[in-house]
Amino acid sequence: MSLQDSVNKILSQWMKGKGPDNDVVMGSRIRLARNIAKIPFPAVAKDDQLSHVADLVRSLPICNGKADMDYLGLANMPRLERELLVEKHLISPQQTKDVKNKAVVLRHDELVSIMVNEEDHLRIQSIYPGFQVQSAWEQCDQVDDMIGDKLEYAFSPELGYLTACPTNVGTGLRASVMLHLPALGMTKQMQRLVPAINKVGLAVRGLYGEGTEVVGNIYQISNQLTLGHSEKEIIQHLATVAKQIIDQEREARRQLMQVGKAELEDRTYRALGVLSQARVISTQEAMQLVSEVWLGVDVGLIKELDSSLPKFLVVLIRPAHVQKLIGRDMDAGERDVFRASLIRAYVNSGLQEKNADRQEEGEG
């Protein structure tokens, strides 16, 4: 199998696809927290109760080939495979800890996943490329209805769906968008923007959600509360604020091009130069440099690369993906060497392809 075949095999559909506003929005996700009636929440449930939850989920029609979904027990899964699922945003970092009686149900295209026995009995999620919050919601709602027809959810007429964390009580809905905001970072506007976003009831988090740092100028924006608002209201509010942030990022890019084009061009091409020649590079450095090249491509400064390559690399250079491609566990030093060679291969190949296309156009 070629390297490209291996890459295509491990990347999720939402990572490979192109959606609306994909110059700023990497992906849109809807997640629903659900618990089964009369069974304690995972944090206080006994092993036999958690095992019962897993058995109930495993017996669902959607796990028996009727919805192109597979039930995967995490205890039987190699550590590297679990970490790969985290990097794909299909399970949470918390889901990889103490994996006894934990599982994930995955649709074959990985647009839908269901975490079993995480903070709640079920975390149903759908993730789509680009700015497609409504589409992600419709897909997630459909899966939720299929499960709700077979299992009795813990539900209160006064409060709504009952969840382990009080902030999820009500709809149990967490809607989020993953945004690439390099220009707002370069112009120092994120320092002002984050508090403003928090004031309107949304949370700003890092690459993998709550408790994770921001790397590569990638942010997750999501609703904070689910009680007292309908699903439609939550999604609409998130979409409205996200659109404002998208517009502000584009305006910040326009300003950078207008008042500091030479400096921006120099910065993005320096990043491209390092990526095309580096022999050792860490995840964090690579993410920052890829982010700057991505910006250069999106604003039209770097014409030698296809616009899809930087987004592709942001996913590919993470530790579990790197090790999956090489086919074995590696220490940090080995990963940094292989990551650099992987980036060089893709960047230089991309440069050659663009040059070849230009030559053909010139001859034509």
LINMOSUL-V489514 format. One record per helix or strand of 2 or more residues. SS is the DSSP state (2 for helix, 1 for strand). FROM is the first residue (numbers start at 1). TO is the last residue. If there is no record, write none. Layout:
ss=SS from=FROM to=TO
ss=SS from=FROM to=TO
This chain:
ss=2 from=3 to=10
ss=2 from=13 to=16
ss=1 from=25 to=34
ss=2 from=47 to=58
ss=2 from=61 to=63
ss=1 from=69 to=73
ss=2 from=74 to=76
ss=2 from=79 to=87
ss=2 from=93 to=96
ss=1 from=103 to=107
ss=1 from=112 to=116
ss=1 from=122 to=129
ss=2 from=133 to=148
ss=1 from=155 to=156
ss=1 from=160 to=161
ss=2 from=166 to=168
ss=1 from=173 to=180
ss=2 from=182 to=186
ss=2 from=190 to=199
ss=1 from=202 to=206
ss=1 from=218 to=223
ss=2 from=231 to=259
ss=2 from=261 to=277
ss=2 from=283 to=298
ss=2 from=307 to=316
ss=2 from=319 to=326
ss=2 from=332 to=363
